[in-house]
């Protein structure tokens, strides 16, 4: 169903113009919208009165007196984002301008189940920001499939006890009526990377304990019809049908080339590792078995990505997660993609590691929360309610 059309001179639409940098003064707003100076000033004053905008100094003069520069008020409120991994969780708080103001990472195992993990999320957010007055939105990223229409976690292979969980409902006792968005962690990492490098068409590979993928198409996160777009972890790797996957199939990329798969195979080979980070540390010392298995994992991942690159033709493939710190893995992914893809798909293709690193997920989560909180229709409704005393 289409959302209601927002008038271009409504407060919510004007806020978007100021937030995007399209206009920075009342006079620029009047010119941009083709309205009178008094109308533009009235819209801006509404946003100032409701705390969204402030006049933050003098702008550029176009002749005559320098105008007052308009800017989003960073202290209007805050959003929080939680990035849940298999063995750790990160929670961060951002102001309305997307500036990081608080961050905490703890050892939290997703296998402990939704009650324990989401209690940690709720407790950490409550400690960091005033939920009743300061918190405006929350995003939670999980390492498994999410039905984007319902917000439910769907048959996650590495999250026992999470199938069907509505994350927002589980957090009500901690966050009250604060809007909670939930998405796959690789999607949020893709959004976080895009905020640092605005590539129009990007494939973000999350290579950590598990393998996932987020897709940016025409500058926007592409989820597909239900939210499964980019889920390459359960695509089959040719010739690896002997490897069982937690999803019930055989030969899945996640079961062959993920950090968890490497830990399993290295332990079987007598190498003392307990986590993907241990694998990365040994790779830096050029441990031969680790290096060999990382290259094999990179080649398997590259084979799957080559199909994605040929089909989607991105401008960049960005590799994040702990395995992005292992040069043998990254170089093998890069080599196979260039080897297997059409030249037209790779002539201008950049394959690199993440610029924002371990904060990609929470940065992306904050961006989605801010888009929700500052959606023009939502802003208009909030202003109307306050004006009516509701």
Backbone torsions as a table, in degrees:
resi	resn	phi	psi	omega
1	UNK	NA	134.7	-178.7
2	UNK	-73.8	142.8	177.5
3	UNK	-76.8	155.2	-179.6
4	UNK	-59.3	144.2	179.9
5	UNK	-72.5	135.6	-178.2
6	UNK	-100.9	127.4	179.4
7	UNK	-61.3	135.3	-175.2
8	UNK	-63.6	-19.7	178.6
9	UNK	-106.4	15.0	176.1
10	UNK	-73.3	158.8	-179.8
11	UNK	-55.9	-41.4	-179.4
12	UNK	-63.3	-41.7	179.1
13	UNK	-68.3	-38.4	177.9
14	UNK	-64.2	-39.7	178.1
15	UNK	-60.0	-40.0	178.5
16	UNK	-63.9	-37.6	178.5
17	UNK	-64.6	-40.5	178.9
18	UNK	-69.5	-44.0	-178.8
19	UNK	-62.5	-38.3	-178.0
20	UNK	-78.2	-14.4	-177.2
21	UNK	88.2	5.5	179.3
22	UNK	-64.1	-33.5	175.4
23	UNK	-135.6	150.6	-179.3
24	UNK	-134.9	7.5	178.5
25	UNK	-153.7	166.0	178.7
26	UNK	-63.3	-39.9	-178.7
27	UNK	-67.0	-39.7	176.6
28	UNK	-64.1	-37.6	178.8
29	UNK	-63.8	-45.1	179.4
30	UNK	-60.1	-42.5	179.5
31	UNK	-67.9	-41.3	-177.8
32	UNK	-64.1	-42.1	-176.4
33	UNK	-89.4	-14.9	-176.7
34	UNK	71.0	36.1	179.1
35	UNK	-117.2	171.2	-179.6
36	UNK	-70.4	160.0	178.3
37	UNK	-61.5	-35.9	-179.3
38	UNK	-68.3	-37.5	178.1
39	UNK	-66.1	-45.5	178.5
40	UNK	-60.9	-43.3	-179.4
41	UNK	-64.2	-36.8	179.2
42	UNK	-64.6	-42.3	179.8
43	UNK	-65.0	-42.8	179.4
44	UNK	-64.1	-42.1	-178.7
45	UNK	-62.8	-35.9	176.2
46	UNK	-60.2	-44.2	179.7
47	UNK	-67.0	-36.4	176.9
48	UNK	-66.4	-45.3	-178.0
49	UNK	-62.8	-31.4	-179.1
50	UNK	-93.1	4.4	171.2
51	UNK	86.8	4.7	-178.6
52	UNK	-77.8	-34.6	-169.0
53	UNK	-128.5	152.6	173.7
54	UNK	-136.8	158.1	173.2
55	UNK	-92.2	113.5	-166.4
56	UNK	-113.6	45.5	178.3
57	UNK	113.0	-173.6	-175.7
58	UNK	-94.8	137.7	178.0
59	UNK	-93.0	-169.2	-177.4
60	UNK	-79.1	132.8	179.9
61	UNK	-81.2	135.6	174.6
62	UNK	-105.8	21.2	-175.3
63	UNK	114.2	121.4	-176.2
64	UNK	93.9	-158.3	-175.6
65	UNK	-67.6	140.2	179.7
66	UNK	-70.2	132.7	-177.3
67	UNK	-76.4	160.0	174.4
68	UNK	-78.6	131.3	-176.7
69	UNK	-82.6	132.4	-179.3
70	UNK	-94.7	141.6	178.9
71	UNK	-151.9	152.8	174.7
72	UNK	-65.3	138.7	177.4
73	UNK	-78.8	115.1	-177.7
74	UNK	-64.7	-26.3	-176.6
75	UNK	-96.2	14.5	176.9
76	UNK	-60.6	-34.4	179.0
77	UNK	179.1	-173.4	-175.9
78	UNK	-137.1	155.3	170.7
79	UNK	-123.0	154.1	179.2
80	UNK	-124.7	151.9	176.9
81	UNK	-138.0	138.8	176.8
82	UNK	-121.6	131.5	178.5
83	UNK	-114.4	108.2	-175.8
84	UNK	-97.0	120.7	176.9
85	UNK	-106.3	-179.2	179.9
86	UNK	-66.5	-35.8	-174.9
87	UNK	-122.3	-3.7	-177.2
88	UNK	-149.4	165.5	175.0
89	UNK	-142.3	141.1	176.8
90	UNK	-120.5	133.0	174.2
91	UNK	-122.1	134.7	-179.0
92	UNK	-139.4	151.7	178.0
93	UNK	-118.9	138.4	-178.8
94	UNK	-129.2	149.2	175.0
95	UNK	-83.8	-177.0	-174.1
96	UNK	-67.9	-15.4	177.1
97	UNK	-94.4	4.1	178.3
98	UNK	82.3	16.8	179.1
99	UNK	-87.0	130.6	179.4
100	UNK	-68.4	126.5	179.8
101	UNK	-118.2	-14.8	179.9
102	UNK	-160.1	141.5	178.8
103	UNK	-151.5	139.2	178.7
104	UNK	-144.9	135.2	176.0
105	UNK	-124.3	132.2	179.8
106	UNK	-131.1	162.1	171.9
107	UNK	-79.0	104.0	179.4
108	UNK	-131.1	124.1	-177.1
109	UNK	-93.6	123.4	-179.0
110	UNK	-61.1	-27.5	-179.6
111	UNK	-70.0	-10.6	177.2
112	UNK	-68.1	-14.5	176.3
113	UNK	100.2	161.8	-173.1
114	UNK	-63.5	-36.7	-176.7
115	UNK	-62.4	-51.0	-176.6
116	UNK	-67.7	-43.6	-176.5
117	UNK	-68.4	-46.3	-177.8
118	UNK	-73.5	-24.1	172.0
119	UNK	-64.4	-40.4	176.1
120	UNK	-60.6	-45.2	179.8
121	UNK	-59.3	-50.5	-178.2
122	UNK	-61.9	-42.9	179.5
123	UNK	-62.8	-45.2	-177.4
124	UNK	-65.6	-41.2	178.2
125	UNK	-65.3	-43.0	-179.1
126	UNK	-62.6	-35.3	178.5
127	UNK	-71.1	-31.2	-171.5
128	UNK	-87.5	-27.7	-173.0
129	UNK	-148.5	148.5	178.1
130	UNK	-69.8	109.1	-174.5
131	UNK	-65.6	-40.7	-174.1
132	UNK	-72.0	-35.1	-174.3
133	UNK	-115.8	-29.6	-172.6
134	UNK	-104.4	-21.7	-174.3
135	UNK	-91.8	122.9	-175.9
136	UNK	-109.1	-20.0	-179.2
137	UNK	-170.5	154.5	-178.2
138	UNK	-138.2	142.5	171.1
139	UNK	-124.8	136.8	177.7
140	UNK	-120.7	125.8	176.4
141	UNK	-103.1	133.1	-178.4
142	UNK	-123.1	149.5	-178.9
143	UNK	-84.9	56.1	-179.7
144	UNK	-166.2	172.1	-178.6
145	UNK	-66.8	143.4	178.1
146	UNK	-130.3	128.2	172.4
147	UNK	-74.5	108.4	-172.0
148	UNK	-69.0	-18.2	179.5
149	UNK	-78.4	-33.4	-176.5
150	UNK	-110.2	-19.0	-175.8
151	UNK	80.6	10.5	-179.6
152	UNK	-86.9	143.5	170.6
153	UNK	-77.3	133.3	-171.7
154	UNK	-121.1	118.5	175.4
155	UNK	34.8	58.6	179.1
156	UNK	-76.5	132.0	-174.8
157	UNK	-75.3	-24.1	-177.8
158	UNK	-114.2	20.3	-177.2
159	UNK	-132.6	72.1	-178.8
160	UNK	-59.1	132.7	179.1
161	UNK	89.0	-0.4	-175.1
162	UNK	-99.8	-10.7	-176.7
163	UNK	-59.6	128.4	178.0
164	UNK	81.8	-1.1	-177.3
165	UNK	-70.1	131.3	172.3
166	UNK	-95.3	101.2	-172.5
167	UNK	-59.0	-42.2	-179.6
168	UNK	-59.7	-42.0	179.8
169	UNK	-64.7	-36.3	-179.5
170	UNK	-68.5	-19.6	-176.7
171	UNK	-100.3	2.2	-176.2
172	UNK	-58.8	-41.5	-177.6
173	UNK	-62.0	-26.6	-179.8
174	UNK	-93.2	-38.8	-168.8
175	UNK	-112.2	-3.0	179.2
176	UNK	61.2	-130.0	-177.7
177	UNK	-88.7	6.3	179.4
178	UNK	-58.6	128.1	179.1
179	UNK	-60.2	133.9	178.2
180	UNK	-122.2	121.4	174.3
181	UNK	-100.6	149.4	177.4
182	UNK	-135.0	139.8	-178.1
183	UNK	-152.8	165.6	174.1
184	UNK	-65.6	141.9	-174.5
185	UNK	-63.9	-35.0	179.3
186	UNK	-66.5	-34.6	175.6
187	UNK	-61.2	-45.5	-179.2
188	UNK	-66.5	-36.7	176.6
189	UNK	-63.0	-39.1	177.6
190	UNK	-62.1	-42.4	178.4
191	UNK	-65.8	-41.3	178.7
192	UNK	-62.9	-40.8	178.0
193	UNK	-66.2	-40.2	-179.5
194	UNK	-64.7	-30.9	179.1
195	UNK	-67.9	-24.9	178.9
196	UNK	-91.9	-23.7	-177.5
197	UNK	-148.5	96.8	-169.8
198	UNK	-75.4	70.2	177.6
199	UNK	-81.4	132.3	-176.9
200	UNK	-64.3	-43.6	-176.0
201	UNK	-129.1	112.5	-172.7
202	UNK	-139.8	141.8	169.5
203	UNK	-111.5	122.8	179.3
204	UNK	-106.9	118.4	178.3
205	UNK	-96.3	118.6	172.5
206	UNK	-94.4	113.4	-178.4
207	UNK	-120.2	90.5	179.2
208	UNK	-129.5	-134.7	174.2
209	UNK	-56.3	-41.8	172.7
210	UNK	-115.9	173.5	178.6
211	UNK	-116.8	133.1	177.6
212	UNK	-146.0	178.3	-176.2
213	UNK	-152.2	137.1	173.7
214	UNK	-118.5	146.3	-173.9
215	UNK	-122.8	126.4	171.6
216	UNK	-105.8	119.8	-179.6
217	UNK	-122.5	124.1	-178.4
218	UNK	53.2	40.0	175.0
219	UNK	80.7	3.5	-178.1
220	UNK	-127.0	150.1	174.8
221	UNK	-63.9	128.5	178.3
222	UNK	-106.6	115.9	-177.5
223	UNK	-103.4	-17.0	-173.2
224	UNK	82.4	-170.3	-174.4
225	UNK	-67.0	-40.2	-175.3
226	UNK	-116.0	-14.5	-178.3
227	UNK	117.5	7.1	-175.2
228	UNK	-94.4	0.1	-178.9
229	UNK	-58.7	135.3	176.5
230	UNK	86.9	0.2	-177.3
231	UNK	-79.9	81.1	-175.9
232	UNK	-87.3	-7.6	-174.6
233	UNK	-61.4	-23.0	-177.9
234	UNK	-115.0	25.8	167.8
235	UNK	-84.3	144.0	-174.7
236	UNK	-78.0	138.0	174.9
237	UNK	-92.2	119.7	-178.9
238	UNK	-55.9	134.8	177.7
239	UNK	83.4	1.2	-178.8
240	UNK	-117.6	32.4	-178.8
241	UNK	-66.2	-11.7	-179.9
242	UNK	-78.4	-11.5	-175.5
243	UNK	-95.8	121.1	179.3
244	UNK	-82.1	143.5	178.8
245	UNK	-111.1	153.2	179.5
246	UNK	-64.4	-17.2	180.0
247	UNK	-79.0	-8.8	-179.6
248	UNK	102.6	-8.7	178.0
249	UNK	-98.6	179.8	178.8
250	UNK	-120.2	144.7	173.1
251	UNK	78.7	14.4	179.9
252	UNK	-65.8	146.8	179.7
253	UNK	-55.2	-40.7	-178.7
254	UNK	-61.6	-37.2	-178.9
255	UNK	-78.2	-18.4	-176.2
256	UNK	-97.4	-40.5	-165.8
257	UNK	-127.2	2.1	-178.9
258	UNK	-74.5	171.4	175.9
259	UNK	-60.7	-39.4	178.4
260	UNK	-64.4	-38.8	178.6
261	UNK	-65.3	-40.0	178.3
262	UNK	-64.6	-42.5	177.6
263	UNK	-60.0	-45.5	178.7
264	UNK	-58.2	-49.1	-176.2
265	UNK	-69.1	-36.1	179.3
266	UNK	-70.5	-38.4	176.6
267	UNK	-62.9	-39.8	178.1
268	UNK	-64.2	-27.7	179.8
269	UNK	-88.9	3.8	177.5
270	UNK	86.7	12.8	178.2
271	UNK	-92.3	130.1	-175.2
272	UNK	-80.9	94.5	175.0
273	UNK	-134.5	149.2	179.0
274	UNK	-124.4	-13.2	-176.2
275	UNK	-154.4	164.6	175.5
276	UNK	-58.4	-31.4	177.9
277	UNK	-63.6	-37.9	175.7
278	UNK	-60.7	-38.5	178.8
279	UNK	-62.4	-45.2	-179.6
280	UNK	-61.9	-42.4	-178.8
281	UNK	-62.9	-43.5	179.0
282	UNK	-68.5	-32.2	177.7
283	UNK	-64.2	-34.3	178.2
284	UNK	-66.0	-25.9	176.6
285	UNK	-91.8	7.3	177.9
286	UNK	59.2	36.3	175.5
287	UNK	-60.4	123.1	-168.2
288	UNK	-61.2	-43.3	179.9
289	UNK	-66.8	-41.1	177.7
290	UNK	-62.1	-46.1	-179.6
291	UNK	-61.0	-43.4	-179.3
292	UNK	-63.2	-45.8	-178.2
293	UNK	-69.9	-33.4	175.6
294	UNK	-64.6	-40.6	178.5
295	UNK	-65.4	-40.2	177.6
296	UNK	-64.0	-41.6	178.0
297	UNK	-64.5	-40.6	178.1
298	UNK	-63.1	-39.2	179.3
299	UNK	-67.0	-42.8	178.5
300	UNK	-62.0	-41.8	178.5
301	UNK	-66.4	-41.1	178.7
302	UNK	-62.0	-35.4	178.8
303	UNK	-63.2	-41.3	177.7
304	UNK	-69.6	-43.5	-178.8
305	UNK	-64.9	-30.9	-179.8
306	UNK	-60.3	-40.3	176.8
307	UNK	-64.2	-42.2	178.7
308	UNK	-62.0	-44.5	-179.1
309	UNK	-64.5	-44.0	178.1
310	UNK	-62.4	-37.6	-178.3
311	UNK	-75.7	-44.6	-170.9
312	UNK	-95.0	-28.5	-179.6
313	UNK	56.5	58.9	179.7
314	UNK	-74.1	165.1	172.7
315	UNK	-80.5	-27.2	-176.7
316	UNK	-151.2	146.4	166.1
317	UNK	-112.1	120.7	-178.4
318	UNK	-112.5	130.6	-177.5
319	UNK	-106.8	123.1	177.7
320	UNK	-126.1	-175.1	-176.0
321	UNK	85.9	172.3	-172.8
322	UNK	-62.8	-33.7	-178.7
323	UNK	-70.6	-14.5	175.6
324	UNK	-67.6	-13.8	178.5
325	UNK	-87.9	-3.3	-178.7
326	UNK	-103.5	108.7	-175.0
327	UNK	-58.8	-39.4	179.4
328	UNK	-60.3	-37.5	178.8
329	UNK	-66.8	-50.4	-176.2
330	UNK	-63.3	-45.3	-177.7
331	UNK	-64.7	-34.7	178.7
332	UNK	-70.7	-41.0	175.1
333	UNK	-57.3	-49.3	-178.2
334	UNK	-59.8	-46.5	-176.4
335	UNK	-62.3	-43.8	-177.2
336	UNK	-69.2	-40.4	179.4
337	UNK	-61.1	-46.7	179.4
338	UNK	-66.4	-32.6	-179.1
339	UNK	-72.5	-39.9	-170.9
340	UNK	-93.2	-15.3	-173.2
341	UNK	-93.3	158.1	173.5
342	UNK	-62.6	145.5	-178.2
343	UNK	-61.0	-34.8	-179.6
344	UNK	-64.8	-29.1	-179.7
345	UNK	-80.3	-18.4	-174.7
346	UNK	-116.9	-6.3	-177.5
347	UNK	-55.7	-41.5	-179.3
348	UNK	-115.2	18.3	-178.0
349	UNK	-81.9	132.1	175.6
350	UNK	-107.0	128.9	175.0
351	UNK	-117.5	115.6	-174.6
352	UNK	-146.6	171.7	175.8
353	UNK	-90.5	165.6	-174.3
354	UNK	-63.2	141.6	176.2
355	UNK	-84.8	-26.1	-175.2
356	UNK	-102.5	-7.5	172.2
357	UNK	61.3	-137.0	-171.0
358	UNK	-69.8	-12.4	179.3
359	UNK	-89.9	0.9	-176.6
360	UNK	-54.8	-44.2	-176.5
361	UNK	-64.6	-44.4	-178.4
362	UNK	-74.8	-32.0	175.5
363	UNK	-64.5	-44.9	177.0
364	UNK	-63.7	-40.4	177.1
365	UNK	-61.2	-41.5	178.1
366	UNK	-63.3	-39.9	179.0
367	UNK	-61.3	-43.7	179.1
368	UNK	-66.5	-38.9	178.3
369	UNK	-64.7	-40.9	178.7
370	UNK	-65.6	-40.4	177.1
371	UNK	-59.9	-38.3	179.2
372	UNK	-69.3	-49.5	-176.6
373	UNK	-63.6	-39.0	-174.7
374	UNK	-100.4	15.5	174.3
375	UNK	-56.5	131.6	-175.2
376	UNK	-52.4	-44.4	-179.8
377	UNK	-63.9	-41.2	179.6
378	UNK	-65.4	-42.4	178.2
379	UNK	-60.9	-44.9	179.0
380	UNK	-60.1	-42.1	-179.8
381	UNK	-65.9	-41.0	179.6
382	UNK	-63.9	-41.6	179.0
383	UNK	-64.6	-42.9	-179.6
384	UNK	-63.0	-42.0	179.8
385	UNK	-62.7	-43.9	-179.6
386	UNK	-66.0	-39.8	178.8
387	UNK	-64.2	-29.9	179.5
388	UNK	-88.8	-0.5	178.5
389	UNK	75.2	23.3	-178.0
390	UNK	-88.9	NA	NA
